[in-house]
Amino acid sequence: MQNNKVKKKAGVLLSLAALGALAIVSSHSLVSYAQSTMDSKKNVVMTEAQPPKDLVSEETAKPATQPEVSNKDTGTAMVFPVAMSKEQAEPFIQAAKQAFKAKNIELPDSGYWISSRYVDNNTQDVQIDWYPNSFDGLGPVNFIKDKVYFVYFTNADLNKGTGDVQNVRVIEKGGFPRPSAQ
C-alpha cells in the first residue's frame, strides 16, 4: 500500500516537472520571438501622416479610376474592377434590363441588389450583376441560394454610358462553375 502511494506521488511529481519544463521552454521561445521582433524595429521611427496645408475639404465626383499593379516579370499591369458611381452605372443598368427583356428573362422586382463594376482593360469592360439580398457580396458565389443575373459589356464608355452587350446570363443555385484541379 505504501509502495503504491510512493509510485503515485512520483508519477504526479514527474508529470508536474514535465509540464513545468514545457512551460519554461515555450515561454522562452515566445520571449525570444517577441524580443527579436522588437530588435528589428529599433531604428524605425513611426510618424503619422499630416494633411496638406492647402487641403480643401470639398467632395468632387471623379470618374472611376483603375488601380494598377505592375507585374515586373511579364511587364504587364494587373487590372482590378472598380465600383461605378450611381450616375455612371444607370445607363448600363437600363441597357442590361433591355438585354434581359430581349432574351425573355424577367428580372425580380425586389429582393435583389445591383453591383456595377468597371474594368479599365484593353476592352473597357462593365459588369452589371443582380444579387439576392441574402448574399452580402463576400464569400464564394457557390453558396448563393437564389438566381444571379449577369450582363457583361465591352467597349464601354463611362462618359457616354454606352457599350456592347457581350454576355447575358442567369445562374441558378449550384450552377456556378467550380475551379478544376489539374
Sequence and secondary structure as in RCSB ss.txt:
>XXXX:A:sequence
MQNNKVKKKAGVLLSLAALGALAIVSSHSLVSYAQSTMDSKKNVVMTEAQPPKDLVSEETAKPATQPEVSNKDTG
TAMVFPVAMSKEQAEPFIQAAKQAFKAKNIELPDSGYWISSRYVDNNTQDVQIDWYPNSFDGLGPVNFIKDKVYF
VYFTNADLNKGTGDVQNVRVIEKGGFPRPSAQ
>XXXX:A:secstr
 HHHHHHHHHHHHHHHHHHHHHHHHHHHHHHHHHHHHHHHTTT         TT             EEEETTTT
EEEE  EE  HHHHHHHHHHHHHHHHHTT    SSSEEEEEEEE STT EEEEEEEETT  S S GGG  S EEE
EEEEEEETTTTEEEEEEEEEE TT S      
